[in-house]
Amino acid sequence: MSVFQALHDVMKRRRNNAFMAPLTLESPAGSPDLTLRTMDAADQEEWGRLRSVNERWLAPWESSDPHGAEPLTFKSWVNRQREEEREGTSIIFLMEHEGEIVGQISLGAIYPGPMRTGIIGYWIDEDHAGRGLTPLAVAMLADWALLDPTGPQLHRLEIDIVPENERSRRVVQKVGAKYEGVRRQYMYVHGEWRDHESYSLLDTDAPQGFVHRLLGDTPGESLHNLS
């Protein structure tokens, strides 16, 4: 294969896998009010304020680079998001409840082709934890990523959690993710390499949709009981 043909194939693959940002996903009628949307530079102040007030809340589960790479500026981070969306390798959504940013959920490490897989990560504001918003966000993202023709149409999603993170385990249980085992020293979290429990969702797990399954499995329950 020529260098030109290889480059052509790479560019074609990137175009085929591109996410059309900005992108907004809305929770269905009758469900809790939640919007997932891609972020932009104008979100810097509100996002930064939310991260600041939740610093202690999120610190035990915060991942970082063990080699101490310099963090990106917010503008550079948003620009990188646009690039990764164009390449179809990653997408990050803000979680908005009643018009306010309350957290973040991402789909990364996306592999098309024969694997068709990606990894979900999320965090939520402490004051909004326990209201059912995070499992709903995961279900909405799964519906888009696995089942929606406008999404990447993946086959498998993975969620990896630190074993001590009981709240995150509650989320994966609520969305019906299947436990697959432990990944040894999987990620550098809070200053050390930590084992992670691995859970998965497949496109065949919820034929009618993950939001439908989440809400349908808990008829009449309050938001708090969905968390």
Rosetta blueprint (number, residue, H / E / L):
1 M L
2 S L
3 V H
4 F H
5 Q H
6 A H
7 L H
8 H H
9 D H
10 V H
11 M H
12 K H
13 R H
14 R H
15 R H
16 N H
17 N H
18 A L
19 F L
20 M L
21 A L
22 P L
23 L L
24 T E
25 L E
26 E E
27 S L
28 P L
29 A L
30 G L
31 S L
32 P L
33 D L
34 L L
35 T E
36 L E
37 R E
38 T E
39 M L
40 D L
41 A H
42 A H
43 D H
44 Q H
45 E H
46 E H
47 W H
48 G H
49 R H
50 L H
51 R H
52 S H
53 V H
54 N L
55 E H
56 R H
57 W H
58 L H
59 A H
60 P H
61 W H
62 E L
63 S E
64 S L
65 D L
66 P L
67 H L
68 G L
69 A L
70 E L
71 P L
72 L L
73 T L
74 F H
75 K H
76 S H
77 W H
78 V H
79 N H
80 R H
81 Q H
82 R H
83 E H
84 E H
85 E H
86 R H
87 E H
88 G L
89 T L
90 S L
91 I E
92 I E
93 F E
94 L E
95 M E
96 E E
97 H E
98 E L
99 G L
100 E E
101 I E
102 V E
103 G E
104 Q E
105 I E
106 S E
107 L E
108 G E
109 A E
110 I E
111 Y E
112 P L
113 G L
114 P L
115 M L
116 R L
117 T E
118 G E
119 I E
120 I E
121 G E
122 Y E
123 W E
124 I E
125 D L
126 E H
127 D H
128 H H
129 A L
130 G L
131 R L
132 G L
133 L H
134 T H
135 P H
136 L H
137 A H
138 V H
139 A H
140 M H
141 L H
142 A H
143 D H
144 W H
145 A H
146 L H
147 L H
148 D L
149 P L
150 T L
151 G L
152 P L
153 Q L
154 L L
155 H L
156 R E
157 L E
158 E E
159 I E
160 D E
161 I E
162 V L
163 P L
164 E L
165 N L
166 E H
167 R H
168 S H
169 R H
170 R H
171 V H
172 V H
173 Q H
174 K H
175 V L
176 G L
177 A L
178 K E
179 Y E
180 E E
181 G E
182 V E
183 R E
184 R E
185 Q E
186 Y E
187 M E
188 Y E
189 V E
190 H L
191 G L
192 E E
193 W E
194 R E
195 D E
196 H E
197 E E
198 S E
199 Y E
200 S E
201 L E
202 L E
203 D L
204 T L
205 D L
206 A L
207 P L
208 Q L
209 G L
210 F H
211 V H
212 H H
213 R H
214 L H
215 L H
216 G H
217 D L
218 T L
219 P L
220 G L
221 E L
222 S L
223 L H
224 H H
225 N H
226 L H
227 S L
